[in-house]
Amino acid sequence: MRPTHGEVESSYAWLRLGVSLALSTIGGVGMWAVVVALPAVQQDFGVARGDASLSYTFTMIGFGLASIVMGRLADRFGIIVPVIIGAAGLALGFAGASLAPGLWLYALAQGLLIGAGSAATFAPLLAHVSLWFSRRRGIAIAIFASGNYLAGAVWPPIVQHFIQGVGWRETYFGIGTFCLATMLPLALLLRRPPPIVQLEMSGARKVTPAATQALGLSSGALQTLLVVAGVSCCVAMSMPQVHMVAYCSDLGYGPARGAEMLSLMLACGIVSRVSFGFICDRIGGLRTLLLGSTLQAIALLLFLPFNGLVSLYVISALFGLFQGGIVPAYAIIVREFFPSREAGARIGAVITATLFGMALGGWMSGVIFDLTGSYQAAFVNGFLFNLVNISIAIFLLRRATARPAFA
């Protein structure tokens, strides 16, 4: 039976959103287990902390590159294919890492299998969720995008508990088994194709050949601007998220306080993503991107004059509340100005850019600290990158017409 418009935002669509959120929360373990296991892995392999940290770098690279590939697979074969591949990748990756005799095989398992497996549960599903909603697309995407924050809240204490109890290798093997046992049944619930793509392909809607006609830009130009914007905003975003613990240690407050601030920031990020979802449904993706980016820039500036303990808690909460809506806004923008059938690959490319922005920003902030002996210049660097993101949002918003090319 051919899907109809009635299935968009139906109760079935919300059910699929819940399944997608569960998959994202489960698959997000690939991003957090490597962080929690880092001390135990370092001790087991007898390597330096910097060498052991390469496994996290490999995971991020694998996640980023696989996001594009998984998005293309979703566009061509449907979402169930990348999700099943992701489940298998996580299962094989965690099992392989648990048996790794040395650091390099462990790091390769993290990057090639675990990172890639986790990628299938974010960008492709983010694009897929957008195809089941129209009027409430913003809040739907925001709810789903909270999955990686939920994973960050749920998985670290669980992983740490089992590492302390049975060891990191046994914990990894158990995680792989759990991913396979839970993700495959959930994936089968997503077999039905999204109605928006079906209607578009069946000719029920006319598709404008120029994907970005409303902006007067080529598809490649708009994609490039979104990629640059994604890198820029996440270079800025990474400074507090990656270095907050170290920053608090340098100020004499201790790493525990920094960890508390980071947790507070991520918790507020969940609230932010849902709140910005409601906002996005009312004002659109470009305005939401500009609003979130501007507020993030303000929060970054607040770190410069205020470094008291209470002030840092407050600013960390504000930063989390301000930045959570930025990344989901890119998915909305893609859906507004590109054809539905290209959503997976194009959203995957932008998500990859944000991941590389996080990696680049975390590294740059450390280098700037080494050169200056302070994080003040690193905050300024983040603010300057944030201005690039704001400039792109303003440029695109000024070119946008009242009606986007695609809904």
C-alpha positions as CSV (number, residue, x, y, z in Angstrom):
1,M,0.0,0.0,0.0
2,R,1.4,3.4,-1.0
3,P,2.1,5.7,2.0
4,T,0.0,8.8,2.3
5,H,0.4,12.2,3.8
6,G,-1.6,11.0,6.8
7,E,1.2,8.9,7.9
8,V,3.5,11.9,8.4
9,E,3.4,12.9,12.1
10,S,1.1,10.0,12.8
11,S,1.2,7.9,16.0
12,Y,3.3,5.4,13.9
13,A,5.8,8.2,13.1
14,W,6.2,9.0,16.8
15,L,6.7,5.3,17.5
16,R,9.5,5.2,14.9
17,L,11.0,8.3,16.6
18,G,11.1,6.4,19.9
19,V,12.7,3.4,18.3
20,S,15.3,5.7,16.6
21,L,16.0,7.4,19.9
22,A,16.6,4.0,21.6
23,L,19.0,3.0,18.8
24,S,20.9,6.2,19.1
25,T,21.2,5.8,22.9
26,I,22.4,2.2,22.6
27,G,24.7,2.9,19.6
28,G,26.2,5.9,21.4
29,V,28.1,3.5,23.7
30,G,30.8,3.5,21.0
31,M,31.6,7.2,21.7
32,W,31.8,6.8,25.5
33,A,33.1,3.4,26.3
34,V,36.5,4.2,24.9
35,V,36.8,7.3,27.2
36,V,35.8,5.4,30.3
37,A,38.1,2.5,29.5
38,L,41.1,4.7,28.8
39,P,42.9,4.3,32.1
40,A,42.4,0.6,32.2
41,V,43.4,0.1,28.6
42,Q,46.5,2.3,29.2
43,Q,47.5,0.2,32.2
44,D,46.8,-3.1,30.4
45,F,48.9,-2.3,27.4
46,G,51.6,-0.4,29.3
47,V,51.6,2.7,27.1
48,A,51.6,6.4,27.7
49,R,48.4,8.4,28.1
50,G,48.9,10.2,24.8
51,D,49.3,6.9,22.9
52,A,46.3,5.4,24.6
53,S,44.3,8.4,23.6
54,L,44.8,7.6,19.9
55,S,42.0,5.1,20.2
56,Y,39.6,8.0,20.9
57,T,40.9,9.9,17.9
58,F,40.5,6.8,15.7
59,T,36.9,6.4,16.9
60,M,36.1,10.0,16.1
61,I,37.6,9.7,12.6
62,G,35.8,6.4,11.9
63,F,32.5,7.9,13.2
64,G,32.9,11.0,11.0
65,L,33.9,9.3,7.7
66,A,31.3,6.5,8.2
67,S,28.5,9.1,8.7
68,I,28.8,10.0,5.0
69,V,28.9,6.4,3.8
70,M,26.0,5.3,6.1
71,G,24.0,8.3,4.9
72,R,24.4,7.3,1.3
73,L,23.4,3.7,2.1
74,A,20.2,5.0,3.8
75,D,19.4,7.1,0.8
76,R,19.7,4.2,-1.6
77,F,18.6,1.1,0.4
78,G,16.6,2.5,3.3
79,I,17.5,3.0,7.0
80,I,17.4,-0.6,8.0
81,V,20.6,-1.4,6.0
82,P,23.0,1.0,7.8
83,V,21.4,0.2,11.2
84,I,22.0,-3.6,10.7
85,I,25.5,-2.9,9.5
86,G,26.1,-0.6,12.5
87,A,24.8,-3.3,14.9
88,A,27.2,-5.8,13.4
89,G,30.1,-3.3,13.4
90,L,29.6,-2.6,17.1
91,A,29.3,-6.3,18.0
92,L,32.4,-7.2,16.0
93,G,34.3,-4.1,17.1
94,F,33.7,-4.6,20.9
95,A,34.4,-8.3,20.6
96,G,37.6,-7.7,18.6
97,A,38.8,-4.9,20.9
98,S,38.3,-7.2,23.9
99,L,40.7,-9.7,22.3
100,A,43.3,-7.2,21.0
101,P,46.8,-8.2,22.1
102,G,48.2,-4.7,21.6
103,L,47.2,-1.0,21.4
104,W,47.2,-0.7,17.6
105,L,44.7,-3.5,17.1
106,Y,42.6,-2.1,19.8
107,A,42.6,1.3,18.2
108,L,41.8,-0.1,14.8
109,A,38.9,-2.0,16.2
110,Q,37.7,1.3,17.7
111,G,38.0,3.3,14.5
112,L,37.1,0.8,11.8
113,L,34.3,-1.0,13.6
114,I,33.1,0.7,16.7
115,G,33.3,4.3,15.4
116,A,31.7,3.3,12.1
117,G,29.0,1.3,13.9
118,S,28.1,4.2,16.1
119,A,27.9,6.4,13.1
120,A,25.0,4.4,11.8
121,T,22.9,5.4,14.8
122,F,23.2,9.1,14.5
123,A,23.4,11.0,11.1
124,P,21.5,8.4,9.0
125,L,18.7,8.1,11.6
126,L,18.7,11.9,12.1
127,A,17.9,12.2,8.4
128,H,15.4,9.4,8.5
129,V,13.5,10.9,11.4
130,S,13.2,14.1,9.4
131,L,11.4,12.2,6.6
132,W,8.5,11.3,8.9
133,F,7.7,14.8,10.1
134,S,6.7,18.1,8.5
135,R,5.1,20.6,10.7
136,R,6.8,19.3,13.9
137,R,10.0,18.3,12.2
138,G,12.1,20.6,14.5
139,I,11.0,19.0,17.8
140,A,11.2,15.5,16.4
141,I,14.8,16.0,15.3
142,A,15.6,17.7,18.6
143,I,14.2,14.7,20.6
144,F,16.2,12.3,18.5
145,A,19.4,14.3,18.6
146,S,19.2,14.1,22.4
147,G,20.1,10.5,22.1
148,N,23.9,11.1,22.1
149,Y,23.6,13.2,25.2
150,L,21.4,10.5,26.8
151,A,24.1,8.0,25.9
152,G,26.7,10.2,27.6
153,A,24.5,10.2,30.7
154,V,23.6,6.5,30.8
155,W,26.6,4.6,29.5
156,P,29.7,5.9,31.5
157,P,28.6,4.8,35.0
158,I,27.4,1.4,33.6
159,V,30.7,0.8,31.8
160,Q,32.8,2.0,34.8
161,H,30.8,-0.3,37.1
162,F,31.5,-3.4,35.0
163,I,35.2,-2.4,34.3
164,Q,35.7,-2.3,38.1
165,G,33.9,-5.5,38.6
166,V,35.1,-7.8,35.8
167,G,37.7,-5.9,33.8
168,W,37.6,-3.9,30.6
169,R,37.9,-6.8,28.2
170,E,35.0,-8.7,29.6
171,T,33.0,-5.4,29.7
172,Y,33.7,-4.8,26.0
173,F,32.6,-8.3,25.0
174,G,29.4,-7.8,27.0
175,I,28.7,-4.5,25.4
176,G,29.1,-6.0,21.9
177,T,26.7,-8.8,22.8
178,F,24.2,-6.4,24.2
179,C,24.3,-4.2,21.1
180,L,23.7,-7.1,18.7
181,A,20.8,-8.5,20.9
182,T,19.0,-5.2,21.2
183,M,19.7,-3.3,17.9
184,L,18.8,-6.0,15.4
185,P,15.2,-6.4,16.7
186,L,14.8,-2.6,16.9
187,A,16.1,-2.3,13.3
188,L,13.4,-4.6,12.1
189,L,10.8,-2.1,13.3
190,L,12.1,0.4,10.8
191,R,11.5,-1.6,7.6
192,R,8.7,0.6,6.3
193,P,9.9,3.3,3.9
194,P,9.3,7.0,4.9
195,P,6.2,8.5,3.2
196,I,7.8,11.8,2.2
197,V,10.4,10.1,0.0
198,Q,7.8,7.7,-1.4
199,L,5.5,10.6,-2.4
200,E,8.4,12.5,-3.9
201,M,9.6,9.5,-6.0
202,S,6.1,8.6,-7.1
203,G,5.6,12.0,-8.5
204,A,3.0,13.1,-6.0
205,R,5.1,16.3,-5.5
206,K,7.0,18.2,-8.0
207,V,10.7,18.3,-7.2
208,T,12.6,21.4,-8.3
209,P,15.8,20.5,-10.2
210,A,17.8,23.2,-8.4
211,A,18.0,22.0,-4.8
212,T,18.9,25.5,-3.5
213,Q,16.9,27.6,-5.9
214,A,15.4,29.6,-3.1
215,L,18.8,30.8,-2.0
216,G,20.2,31.4,-5.5
217,L,23.2,29.1,-4.8
218,S,24.3,25.8,-6.3
219,S,23.9,22.7,-4.3
220,G,27.6,22.4,-3.9
221,A,28.0,26.0,-2.7
222,L,25.3,25.6,0.0
223,Q,26.8,22.2,1.1
224,T,30.2,23.8,1.3
225,L,28.9,26.7,3.4
226,L,27.1,24.3,5.8
227,V,30.3,22.2,6.1
228,V,32.4,25.3,7.0
229,A,29.7,26.4,9.4
230,G,29.7,23.0,11.0
231,V,33.4,23.0,11.5
232,S,33.4,26.5,12.9
233,C,30.7,26.1,15.4
234,C,32.1,22.9,16.8
235,V,35.7,24.3,17.1
236,A,34.0,26.9,19.3
237,M,31.9,24.3,21.1
238,S,34.8,22.0,21.8
239,M,36.7,24.4,24.0
240,P,34.5,24.1,27.1
241,Q,33.5,20.5,26.4
242,V,36.9,19.1,25.9
243,H,39.0,21.2,28.3
244,M,36.6,22.1,31.2
245,V,38.1,19.4,33.5
246,A,41.7,20.6,32.8
247,Y,40.6,24.3,33.1
248,C,39.2,23.7,36.5
249,S,42.3,21.8,37.6
250,D,44.5,24.7,36.5
251,L,42.3,27.1,38.5
252,G,42.8,25.0,41.6
253,Y,39.3,23.7,41.8
254,G,40.2,20.1,41.0
255,P,39.1,17.7,38.2
256,A,36.0,16.6,40.1
257,R,34.5,20.1,39.9
258,G,35.3,20.2,36.2
259,A,33.6,16.9,35.7
260,E,30.5,18.1,37.5
261,M,30.4,21.2,35.3
262,L,30.8,19.1,32.2
263,S,27.9,16.8,33.4
264,L,25.8,19.9,34.1
265,M,26.6,21.3,30.6
266,L,25.5,18.0,28.9
267,A,22.3,17.8,31.0
268,C,21.4,21.3,30.1
269,G,22.2,20.3,26.5
270,I,19.3,17.9,26.5
271,V,16.9,20.6,27.7
272,S,18.4,22.9,25.0
273,R,17.9,20.4,22.2
274,V,14.2,19.9,23.0
275,S,13.6,23.6,23.6
276,F,15.3,24.6,20.3
277,G,13.2,22.0,18.5
278,F,10.1,23.9,19.5
279,I,11.7,27.1,18.4
280,C,12.9,25.7,15.1
281,D,9.3,24.6,14.2
282,R,8.3,28.3,14.6
283,I,11.2,30.2,13.0
284,G,12.9,27.7,10.7
285,G,16.4,26.2,10.5
286,L,18.5,29.2,9.5
287,R,17.1,31.5,12.2
288,T,17.5,28.8,14.8
289,L,21.2,28.3,13.7
290,L,21.8,32.1,14.0
291,L,20.1,32.2,17.4
292,G,22.0,29.3,18.9
293,S,25.3,30.4,17.4
294,T,24.9,33.9,18.7
295,L,24.0,32.7,22.2
296,Q,27.0,30.3,22.2
297,A,29.3,33.2,21.3
298,I,27.9,35.1,24.3
299,A,28.5,32.2,26.6
300,L,32.1,31.8,25.4
301,L,32.8,35.5,26.1
302,L,31.5,35.0,29.7
303,F,34.3,32.6,30.4
304,L,36.8,35.4,29.9
305,P,36.0,37.8,32.8
306,F,34.5,35.2,35.2
307,N,36.4,32.2,36.6
308,G,35.0,31.9,40.1
309,L,33.7,28.5,41.1
310,V,30.0,29.6,41.2
311,S,30.4,31.6,38.1
312,L,31.8,28.6,36.2
313,Y,28.9,26.4,37.2
314,V,26.4,29.1,36.0
315,I,28.3,29.7,32.7
316,S,28.6,25.9,32.1
317,A,24.8,25.6,32.5
318,L,24.2,28.5,30.2
319,F,26.6,27.2,27.6
320,G,24.8,23.9,27.6
321,L,21.4,25.6,27.2
322,F,22.7,27.8,24.4
323,Q,24.6,25.3,22.2
324,G,22.3,22.3,22.2
325,G,20.2,23.4,19.3
326,I,22.9,24.2,16.8
327,V,23.7,20.8,15.4
328,P,20.1,19.7,14.9
329,A,19.5,23.0,13.0
330,Y,21.7,21.8,10.2
331,A,19.4,18.8,9.6
332,I,16.5,21.2,9.4
333,I,18.3,23.4,6.9
334,V,19.2,20.4,4.7
335,R,15.6,19.3,4.7
336,E,14.5,22.8,3.8
337,F,16.8,23.4,0.9
338,F,17.7,19.9,-0.5
339,P,15.5,17.1,-1.9
340,S,14.4,14.4,0.5
341,R,16.1,11.7,-1.4
342,E,19.5,13.3,-0.6
343,A,18.9,13.9,3.1
344,G,21.0,11.0,4.4
345,A,24.2,11.8,2.5
346,R,24.0,15.6,2.9
347,I,23.2,15.5,6.6
348,G,25.9,12.9,7.1
349,A,28.4,15.3,5.5
350,V,27.5,18.1,7.8
351,I,27.6,15.9,10.9
352,T,31.0,14.7,9.8
353,A,32.1,18.4,9.6
354,T,30.9,19.0,13.1
355,L,32.8,16.0,14.4
356,F,36.0,17.2,12.7
357,G,35.4,20.6,14.2
358,M,35.2,19.1,17.7
359,A,38.4,17.2,17.1
360,L,40.2,20.2,15.6
361,G,39.0,22.5,18.3
362,G,40.0,20.2,21.1
363,W,43.5,20.0,19.6
364,M,43.8,23.7,18.9
365,S,42.8,24.7,22.4
366,G,45.5,22.4,23.8
367,V,48.2,23.8,21.5
368,I,47.1,27.4,22.3
369,F,47.3,26.6,26.0
370,D,50.8,25.1,25.6
371,L,51.9,28.3,23.7
372,T,50.4,30.8,26.1
373,G,50.1,29.0,29.4
374,S,46.5,30.0,29.7
375,Y,43.1,29.1,28.3
376,Q,42.1,32.7,27.8
377,A,43.5,32.8,24.2
378,A,41.8,29.5,23.5
379,F,38.4,31.0,24.5
380,V,39.1,33.9,22.2
381,N,40.0,31.5,19.4
382,G,36.7,29.7,19.9
383,F,34.8,33.0,19.8
384,L,36.5,33.9,16.5
385,F,35.5,30.6,14.9
386,N,32.0,31.2,16.3
387,L,31.9,34.5,14.4
388,V,32.5,32.6,11.1
389,N,29.5,30.4,11.9
390,I,27.3,33.5,12.6
391,S,28.5,35.2,9.4
392,I,27.4,32.2,7.3
393,A,24.0,32.0,9.0
394,I,23.4,35.7,8.4
395,F,24.5,35.4,4.8
396,L,22.2,32.5,4.1
397,L,19.3,34.0,6.0
398,R,19.5,37.2,4.0
399,R,19.3,35.2,0.7
400,A,16.5,33.0,1.9
401,T,13.0,33.6,0.5
402,A,9.9,33.3,2.6
403,R,9.3,29.8,1.1
404,P,12.0,27.1,1.0
405,A,12.6,25.0,-2.0
406,F,11.6,21.8,-0.2
407,A,9.4,21.0,2.7
